[in-house]
């Protein structure tokens, strides 16, 4: 666990360090091809552009490989920024109690703000930052995708760092590791398996909101960037079923490609950070990682790279003798803690006063009561759907996580299902509901959890995969079976991961309600009562005050739900670990 990250070779792999071998020549065309196509896509992202210029998106399937390339580049760029944000956020929130009091509620609020709200704020500044260049619009699209990825990853890393076993924390003190060294040698490696699964989920979340990210509205004009999301938007407008089928095929191809070339090698490499002494039969496999382990060039490059980075571990070393315990978080004196709490109370009261003034002058109390009633309806839907999804996916996820030979097979399928934009289901949903005269208030509800239930699947699979093999063998030796084994072993082990998945699934479901409670296909529109449909309708009419009211109420509900329900379960999970 305290081992520096490096690309290890297996005992059965013989690497010739004298010069390039056949594995090097096999990898070279793949690396050059990837660099070339991404460099070409990057050049297309920064070409001259002015607001008012039309960007054509063709429904010809021959354009789909190019659109897929542009979309994947945006998503990986957003994923890189999301990872940097998550590392910074989790490190600060875990180690500084004063910062945590602000950062965790802020993350709850950010998670509940719809992607359309972020996009409306970001478009004008990015275009102004890059005048006369398409890069401004591209940055706005990347930022929108970032908002669909970052919060899930930040929650995962924060949760993992909070639940590092106490014996490992004690070992860090004995080895006299500073906060910087503890993060890179203990906390980040411990969180790596769960973080990678949540990165996959975040990529899928980016696909889910891709239509909103790539079809941008600014200055009364619709800008559709070349990409799969814009292709889907144009296909829906044209009611072209064949184009939608081609878009689904392109999505599946893209997911399979980056699963094999990116996530599968990372999962196999990160398997060495599992918290156990022996892996048993749980090791992940990757043909690309095997190629890299056999390549003398890659071995030489990675050893030089990690040797360079290892020198950074000597920064910020500590001088204390390690004989006394130090808290994980930087403690505040009682006086400063009370002052800080007072500042937060004052800020909260000012926000409440501003909210009351806004309600009184712009919307009226009757409208607020109406919106709170709609939010309550959406709340009931969210909690029922999360409960039903948990009953279905927790047992399945544990079964998959304990059997890596199956988890690797369903990995790409789960990513595809999680990435499937709910917009593509609108033709089938409208046809079924109109044909059978179904009630929208009931039968539109599953659309809210369709793309978010996979947060539970991915997190629980990651949690089950990290159950030490020794613990499973001990349970078998003690004769634990059935419900007793679940109660004593499986459920306590996956509980922290489940809470992380449930929190992000809950926040995502609130966000998805804007799409799920207001369904349109051609001239047919189906509306369910709820906060999501209210925000969608106010957006179409351009009523800014009621849009702000709807988003504000959504933020309040999500924050209170996280604070007084999910947060309690979070603390319970932390106590169970310690």
C-alpha positions, -999 to +999 in steps of 0.1 A: +000+000+000+029+024+007+045+015-026+052+042-051+031+041-083+050+023-110+043+000-139+051-034-126+059-065-146+045-099-137+068-127-128+060-146-161+069-116-183+104-113-196+114-079-209+144-074-232+160-042-221+187-043-248+165-027-275+131-026-291+112-060-293+082-071-312+059-057-286+074-022-291+067-024-329+032-036-322+025-007-299+041+020-320+014+022-347-013+023-321+003+051-302+011+071-334-025+066-347-040+079-314-018+109-313-025+118-349-063+116-347-065+135-314-041+162-327-064+165-358-095+168-336-078+194-314-069+215-344-106+215-355-116+227-321-097+260-324-106+272-359-119+307-366-156+312-357-179+342-350-213+342-333-239+340-360-220+316-382-239+284-389-223+250-380-238+223-401-244+189-385-252+162-412-272+131-405-251+112-430-236+082-411-203+087-428-197+117-406-202+097-374-165+087-369-155+123-371-183+134-347-174+105-323-137+117-323-147+153-314-171+141-287-146+117-271-119+144-271-143+168-253-152+142-227-116+132-219-106+168-216-135+173-191-125+141-173-089+154-169-102+187-153-126+167-132-098+145-118-078+176-109-108+191-092-115+159-073-079+156-060-079+192-048-114+191-033-110+158-014-075+166+000-087+200+014-121+188+026-107+158+045-078+176+061-094+209+071-126+208+092-134+244+086-132+241+049-153+209+050-182+228+066-185+249+034-172+225+007-195+195+013-228+216+013-214+235-017-209+202-035-244+192-027-257+224-042-235+221-073-247+186-079-283+197-078-279+226-103-291+214-137-265+214-165-286+240-183-280+264-154-242+260-156-242+263-193-262+296-193-236+311-169-205+298-188-213+305-224-208+343-225-175+343-205-159+316-226-169+332-259-155+365-246-123+348-236-117+335-271-132+361-295-134+350-331-125+314-323-145+282-319-124+274-289-147+296-267-178+275-276-158+243-272-147+254-237-183+260-228-193+225-240-163+210-221-174+229-189-209+216-193-196+180-195-173+187-166-203+196-144-218+161-152-185+143-142-167+162-114-192+159-085-194+121-086-156+117-087-151+143-059-176+125-036-160+091-043-125+103-035-137+122-004-156+091+009-126+068+003-102+091+021-126+095+050-128+057+054-091+047+052-087+020+079-073+032+112-044+007+112-031+022+079-034+057+094-014+046+124+013+031+101+015+065+083+023+082+116+049+055+125+066+061+091+065+099+098+046+107+066+036+143+061+001+152+048+015+154+013+033+121+015+003+104+032-020+115+004+002+101-024+014+070-005-017+060+014-050+079+007-049+082-030-037+046-036-064+033-012-091+053-031-078+043-066-100+013-074-132+031-064-121+063-081-115+045-114-150+029-113-165+064-107-144+078-135-161+053-158-195+063-144-186+100-149-177+093-186-211+077-189-228+106-172-211+129-198-228+109-225-261+111-207-261+149-208-242+152-241-272+166-261-275+196-237-237+201-237-231+202-275-263+219-286-257+254-271-280+284-272-265+319-271-277+353-282-309+338-295-290+314-317-285+276-315-249+265-320-246+228-326-209+217-323-199+187-344-204+157-322-226+128-312-248+149-290-256+174-317-262+145-341-287+131-317-304+165-313-307+170-351-320+134-355-347+140-328-358+172-344-360+154-378-377+124-362-352+102-381-352+068-365-324+054-387-301+083-377-308+076-340-299+039-346-266+050-362-260+073-332-265+044-308-241+022-328-215+050-327-219+054-290-214+017-284-183+017-306-168+047-287-175+032-253-159-002-263-128+016-277-120+037-246-129+008-223-103-014-240-077+013-245-080+034-213-102+021-185-095-017-187-056-012-185-061+013-157-083-011-137-058-040-142-029-017-132-047-004-101-055-039-089-022-038-070-036-011-047-063-034-033-062-035+005-052-071+010-021-093+010-032-117-017-054-111-047-066-147-051-086-149-083-096-112-083-069-098-107-082-078-136-069-086-171-060-063-200-044-072-233-031-037-237-015-037-203+001-070-211+016-055-243+029-025-223+045-048-197+062-067-224+075-036-242+110-025-234+103+011-246+073+015-223+091+000-194+120+024-198+097+054-202+076+046-172+105+039-149+120+073-159+087+090-154+080+075-120+116+082-109+111+118-118+078+120-099+091+102-069+114+131-061+082+151-054+074+128-025+102+144-005+085+177-005+069+190+027+084+164+049+078+166+087+103+168+115+083+155+144+094+121+159+062+102+153+057+093+189+023+112+192-009+108+173-019+137+150-054+142+138-063+137+101-078+172+100-061+204+110-079+212+143-091+247+150-090+263+184-124+265+201-125+303+198-117+303+161-141+275+155-169+295+171-159+326+151-160+305+119-194+291+127-207+326+134-194+338+100-212+309+083-244+317+102-243+353+091-237+343+055-267+319+057-289+345+072-280+370+045-288+344+018-322+337+034-329+375+036-320+379-001-342+349-009-372+363+010-367+397-008-366+379-042-398+360-034-417+390-021-408+413-051-406+389-081-426+357-078-450+359-048-455+335-019-483+316-036-459+306-064-433+295-039-458+273-021-468+258-054-431+251-064-424+235-030-454+212-035-440+202-069-406+196-053-422+173-027-437+152-055-403+149-072-387+141-038-412+112-033-404+099-068-366+102-063-366+083-029-389+055-042-369+050-073-335+050-054-350+025-030-362+002-058-330+005-077-310-004-046-331-035-040-324-046-075-288-036-081-270-041-047-273-079-047-264-080-084-235-056-080-220-076-050-222-108-071-205-091-100-178-074-078-169-107-062-164-124-096-140-103-117-143-126-146-179-114-149-172-078-139-149-074-169-175-088-193-203-066-180-181-035-176-185-022-212-222-031-212-229-012-180-210+018-193-232+017-224-264+015-205-253+043-181-243+064-211-276+059-230-293+093-233-328+092-221-338+114-251-334+084-273-362+066-255-387+093-261-402+077-293-408+044-275-421+061-244-445+083-262-458+055-284-463+032-254-480+058-232-503+071-260-512+036-271-520+022-237-532+056-222-508+054-193-506+081-166-476+104-170-472+110-133-465+073-128-450+059-160-426+088-168-410+084-134-386+055-143-369+078-168-355+098-139-335+069-126-327+052-159-294+070-163-285+074-126-292+039-111-258+029-126-241+051-100-252+025-074-241-004-097-206+010-103-199+020-067-211-012-052-192-033-077-161-012-068-167-017-031-173-055-035-142-059-056-121-044-028-133-068-001-100-085+010-097-121-001-086-130+034-119-118+048-139-138+024-119-169+032-123-163+069-161-160+065-161-193+045-140-210+072-164-198+099-193-213+080-212-180+074-239-184+048-270-167+035-283-136+052-258-139+081-229-136+056-245-106+040-252-090+074-217-096+088-195-094+058-209-080+025-232-052+036-207-036+061-180-039+035-199-022+006-219+002+027-196+033+023-195+027-015-232+023-016-238+056+002-215+074-023-234+058-052-268+066-037-259+102-030-248+108-066-277+088-080-301+109-059-286+142-071-285+129-107-321+119-105-332+154-095-312+168-124-327+142-148-362+151-137-360+181-160-358+157-190-379+129-175-410+148-164-414+167-197-412+144-227-416+157-263-416+137-296-427+156-326-460+174-318-468+151-288-458+163-253-463+144-221-460+162-188-458+148-152-464+170-122-430+178-105-402+203-101-384+191-132-413+198-156-418+232-140-382+242-147-384+229-182-417+248-190-403+280-175-372+276-195-392+273-228-412+304-219-381+323-209-394+333-174-360+339-156-374+345-122-394+313-121-364+294-135-343+308-107-370+299-082-372+263-095-334+258-094-332+274-060-359+251-045-342+221-061-309+231-045-326+235-011-343+201-013-311+183-024-290+200+002-314+192+031-318+156+019-280+151+018-274+169+051-301+152+072-304+118+055-275+108+034-250+125+056-262+105+087-257+073+067-222+086+056-212+091+093-225+056+101-204+041+073-174+060+086-179+047+121-183+011+108-150+013+090-131+027+120 
